[in-house]
Amino acid sequence: MHAPEGEFLAVAADILVRLRRQQPRIHCITNAVAQTFTANILLAVGAVPSMTIAPEEVADFVVGADALLVNLGTLDRGRRDATGIAIDRASELGVRWLLDPVFIERSPTRAVFAQPLVRMHPSAVHVNRSEFAAMAHAEAEADALSRFAMETGAVIVVTDETDFVADGARLARIANGHPWMALVTGMGCAALALVVACLAVEPDPWRAATAGLLAFGIAGKMAAEAARGPGSLAVGIIDAVHRLDPSELVARVRVT
């Protein structure tokens, strides 16, 4: 990370404060199994979620949104149609958006659908290591992440045991969270919704993505301290996101 750590942590804390104050509207085209959890995380942090995928009305929801999440997890015909309409309208209006091309390494049809979207100037693209390899034809190492970020003009977010956020000039490594988070359906989708909420209030996508992942990972760690397993963690992380404050974010952070 090229910025001094103390300076960046102050920025991340300020993003959280602005998010709660501004209460941005976030439109989510997301995995059907994750919609409720995603909406609850956004509400907990102070954002206002909307979730429609109806092609006849999704453009109107994007018009009223401050940022857009596009997740290809359940890529049925309605979501395919809504995705194209939503991205076109976001591009026209300058609405920031994040692309999450889920499982593109498993389905050639899905990969064909996703590849042009990466070139439509999303503010950020999220992948795991397998998805990055399928999309960029390279392993998810620092040089490849930076190169792909420069090629696409998007911040590249790779989640794993340690998360990476790259924009071609800066690279953050984030090691917050708890292993139980991987055992809850929709946890990754909800984390990215928090990233998108940060994008809505912070003009620097790299800072927004890093701050969102930091906040969600720290909330997961806080929830795990009182949880008995992944089920109670899922409820607890909503509470943790709600009560997370800038001082706790700074105190608990693990980022380089």
Secondary structure, DSSP 8 states (H G I E B T S, - for coil): --S-HHHHHHHHHHHHHHHHHH--EEEEE--GGGHHHHHHHHHHHT-EEE----TTTHHHHHHT-SEEEEE-SS--HHHHHHHHHHHHHHHHHT-EEEEE-TTTTT-HHHHHHHHHHHTS--SEEEE-HHHHHHHHSS-S-HHHHHHHHHHHTSEEEE-SSSEEEE-SS-EEEE--S-GGGGGSTTHHHHHHHHHHHHHHH-S-HHHHHHHHHHHHHHHHHHHHHH-SSHHHHHHHHHHHHHH--HHHHHHH--B-
